[in-house]
Amino acid sequence: MSTLFPYPSGVVTPETETYLLLDSTQDFLFAAKRFIDLTEQPGKVAFDYCQQVRPLLTQLYITGLSLQPIKKTDVSDADDIDDPAFHNIGILLSELGINTYYWEAYNPLITAMEEPELGLGWLADDLQDIYEDLKRELHVIKQARTSAEVEMACRALHLGFQGHWGNHCVNALRALHYLRKNQ
Protein backbone atom coordinates (compact mmCIF):
# COMPACT_ATOMS: atom_id res chain seq x y z
CA MET A 1 0.00 0.00 0.00
CA SER A 2 1.30 3.44 -0.92
CA THR A 3 1.46 6.11 1.76
CA LEU A 4 1.90 9.86 1.65
CA PHE A 5 4.35 9.73 4.53
CA PRO A 6 6.92 6.93 4.77
CA TYR A 7 7.42 5.00 7.98
CA PRO A 8 9.87 2.25 8.91
CA SER A 9 8.19 -0.80 7.43
CA GLY A 10 9.08 -4.10 9.04
CA VAL A 11 9.83 -2.34 12.33
CA VAL A 12 6.32 -1.62 13.58
CA THR A 13 3.71 -3.96 14.97
CA PRO A 14 0.57 -4.63 12.90
CA GLU A 15 -1.41 -2.37 15.25
CA THR A 16 1.04 0.49 14.80
CA GLU A 17 1.10 -0.03 11.05
CA THR A 18 -2.70 0.15 10.99
CA TYR A 19 -2.51 3.44 12.91
CA LEU A 20 0.13 4.86 10.54
CA LEU A 21 -1.97 3.92 7.51
CA LEU A 22 -5.09 5.71 8.75
CA ASP A 23 -6.02 8.56 6.44
CA SER A 24 -6.10 10.93 9.43
CA THR A 25 -2.54 9.95 10.45
CA GLN A 26 -1.18 10.16 6.91
CA ASP A 27 -2.88 13.53 6.33
CA PHE A 28 -1.39 14.90 9.54
CA LEU A 29 2.12 13.56 8.88
CA PHE A 30 2.05 14.96 5.35
CA ALA A 31 0.88 18.39 6.61
CA ALA A 32 3.66 18.37 9.22
CA LYS A 33 6.24 17.48 6.57
CA ARG A 34 5.04 20.31 4.29
CA PHE A 35 5.41 22.80 7.17
CA ILE A 36 8.92 21.53 7.94
CA ASP A 37 9.94 21.57 4.27
CA LEU A 38 8.80 25.19 3.86
CA THR A 39 10.58 26.22 7.05
CA GLU A 40 13.83 24.60 5.91
CA GLN A 41 13.68 25.98 2.38
CA PRO A 42 16.74 28.20 1.81
CA GLY A 43 16.54 31.82 0.67
CA LYS A 44 13.22 32.69 2.30
CA VAL A 45 12.04 36.27 2.73
CA ALA A 46 10.37 36.75 6.11
CA PHE A 47 7.11 38.31 4.94
CA ASP A 48 6.73 35.80 2.09
CA TYR A 49 7.38 32.94 4.52
CA CYS A 50 4.67 34.27 6.83
CA GLN A 51 2.17 34.38 3.96
CA GLN A 52 3.10 30.87 2.80
CA VAL A 53 3.12 29.31 6.24
CA ARG A 54 -0.38 30.52 7.20
CA PRO A 55 -2.32 28.02 5.03
CA LEU A 56 0.09 25.26 6.09
CA LEU A 57 -0.58 26.00 9.76
CA THR A 58 -4.31 25.96 9.03
CA GLN A 59 -3.97 22.52 7.42
CA LEU A 60 -1.78 21.35 10.28
CA TYR A 61 -4.39 22.43 12.80
CA ILE A 62 -7.25 20.80 10.88
CA THR A 63 -5.38 17.52 10.52
CA GLY A 64 -4.29 17.73 14.16
CA LEU A 65 -7.96 17.86 15.17
CA SER A 66 -8.54 14.57 13.33
CA LEU A 67 -5.41 12.88 14.64
CA GLN A 68 -6.45 9.93 16.77
CA PRO A 69 -4.55 8.87 19.88
CA ILE A 70 -2.44 5.76 19.42
CA LYS A 71 -3.11 2.88 21.77
CA LYS A 72 -0.66 2.61 24.61
CA THR A 73 1.69 -0.34 24.49
CA ASP A 74 4.82 -1.42 26.29
CA VAL A 75 7.51 1.13 25.48
CA SER A 76 10.36 -0.63 27.26
CA ASP A 77 12.19 -1.28 23.99
CA ALA A 78 12.33 2.38 22.98
CA ASP A 79 15.78 3.93 22.64
CA ASP A 80 16.71 7.57 22.51
CA ILE A 81 17.17 8.89 19.00
CA ASP A 82 19.36 11.96 18.58
CA ASP A 83 17.55 15.17 17.75
CA PRO A 84 17.91 16.42 14.20
CA ALA A 85 19.49 19.78 13.38
CA PHE A 86 17.00 22.64 13.64
CA HIS A 87 16.76 25.86 11.64
CA ASN A 88 16.40 29.12 13.59
CA ILE A 89 13.14 30.82 12.64
CA GLY A 90 13.81 33.79 14.94
CA ILE A 91 16.69 34.94 12.76
CA LEU A 92 14.49 34.84 9.66
CA LEU A 93 11.61 36.71 11.28
CA SER A 94 13.85 39.32 12.93
CA GLU A 95 13.66 41.37 9.72
CA LEU A 96 9.93 41.86 10.42
CA GLY A 97 10.85 43.65 13.64
CA ILE A 98 8.08 44.54 16.05
CA ASN A 99 5.45 42.74 13.96
CA THR A 100 6.54 39.42 15.40
CA TYR A 101 5.26 40.35 18.89
CA TYR A 102 1.60 40.34 19.89
CA TRP A 103 -0.60 40.58 22.96
CA GLU A 104 -2.52 37.54 24.14
CA ALA A 105 -4.79 36.54 26.97
CA TYR A 106 -3.36 33.46 28.65
CA ASN A 107 -6.85 32.17 29.26
CA PRO A 108 -9.29 33.72 26.78
CA LEU A 109 -12.25 31.96 28.46
CA ILE A 110 -12.95 34.17 31.47
CA THR A 111 -16.15 35.65 32.84
CA ALA A 112 -17.03 39.29 32.19
CA MET A 113 -16.11 40.15 35.80
CA GLU A 114 -12.56 38.77 35.63
CA GLU A 115 -9.50 40.68 34.55
CA PRO A 116 -7.68 38.91 31.73
CA GLU A 117 -4.08 37.94 32.37
CA LEU A 118 -2.26 39.40 29.39
CA GLY A 119 1.09 38.34 28.08
CA LEU A 120 3.37 39.14 25.22
CA GLY A 121 3.49 36.47 22.53
CA TRP A 122 6.23 36.10 19.95
CA LEU A 123 5.48 34.72 16.49
CA ALA A 124 9.04 33.46 16.06
CA ASP A 125 8.75 31.43 19.28
CA ASP A 126 5.40 29.98 18.17
CA LEU A 127 6.74 28.88 14.80
CA GLN A 128 10.01 27.60 16.30
CA ASP A 129 8.20 25.45 18.89
CA ILE A 130 5.84 24.01 16.28
CA TYR A 131 8.74 23.30 13.96
CA GLU A 132 10.92 21.66 16.61
CA ASP A 133 8.13 19.52 18.09
CA LEU A 134 7.05 18.24 14.67
CA LYS A 135 10.53 17.77 13.24
CA ARG A 136 11.74 15.88 16.32
CA GLU A 137 8.89 13.36 16.23
CA LEU A 138 8.90 12.91 12.44
CA HIS A 139 12.63 12.29 12.68
CA VAL A 140 12.02 9.63 15.33
CA ILE A 141 9.38 7.96 13.16
CA LYS A 142 11.76 7.82 10.18
CA GLN A 143 14.76 6.64 12.23
CA ALA A 144 12.89 4.26 14.54
CA ARG A 145 14.29 0.83 15.18
CA THR A 146 11.34 -0.39 17.23
CA SER A 147 7.59 -0.09 17.16
CA ALA A 148 7.72 1.48 20.62
CA GLU A 149 9.77 4.40 19.29
CA VAL A 150 7.20 5.03 16.56
CA GLU A 151 4.34 4.77 19.05
CA MET A 152 6.02 7.20 21.46
CA ALA A 153 6.57 9.71 18.64
CA CYS A 154 2.94 9.41 17.50
CA ARG A 155 1.77 9.84 21.09
CA ALA A 156 3.98 12.92 21.49
CA LEU A 157 2.55 14.44 18.30
CA HIS A 158 -1.02 13.87 19.49
CA LEU A 159 -0.40 15.13 23.04
CA GLY A 160 1.63 18.07 21.73
CA PHE A 161 -1.33 19.15 19.64
CA GLN A 162 -3.53 19.02 22.74
CA GLY A 163 -1.18 20.95 24.97
CA HIS A 164 1.88 22.54 23.37
CA TRP A 165 2.45 22.97 19.65
CA GLY A 166 -1.33 23.14 19.06
CA ASN A 167 -1.52 26.21 21.31
CA HIS A 168 1.40 27.77 19.46
CA CYS A 169 -0.36 26.99 16.17
CA VAL A 170 -3.50 28.86 17.22
CA ASN A 171 -1.45 31.81 18.49
CA ALA A 172 0.64 31.93 15.31
CA LEU A 173 -2.43 31.83 13.09
CA ARG A 174 -3.98 34.72 14.98
CA ALA A 175 -0.79 36.79 14.70
CA LEU A 176 -0.33 35.92 11.01
CA HIS A 177 -3.92 36.93 10.32
CA TYR A 178 -3.12 40.48 11.43
CA LEU A 179 0.33 40.70 9.90
CA ARG A 180 0.30 43.15 6.99
CA LYS A 181 3.09 43.85 4.53
CA ASN A 182 3.53 47.55 5.27
CA GLN A 183 3.16 47.56 9.03
Buried (B, 14 or more C-beta within 10 A) or exposed (E): EEEEBEBBEEBBBEEBBEBBEBEBBBBBBBBBBBBBEBBEEEEBEBBEBBEBBBEBBBBBBEBBEEBEEBEEBEEEEBEEBEEBEEBEBBEBBEEBEEBBBBEBEEEEEEEEEEEEEEEEBBBBBBBBBBBBBBBBBBBBBBBBEBBBBBBBBBBBBBEBBEEBBBBBBBBBBBBBEEBEEEE
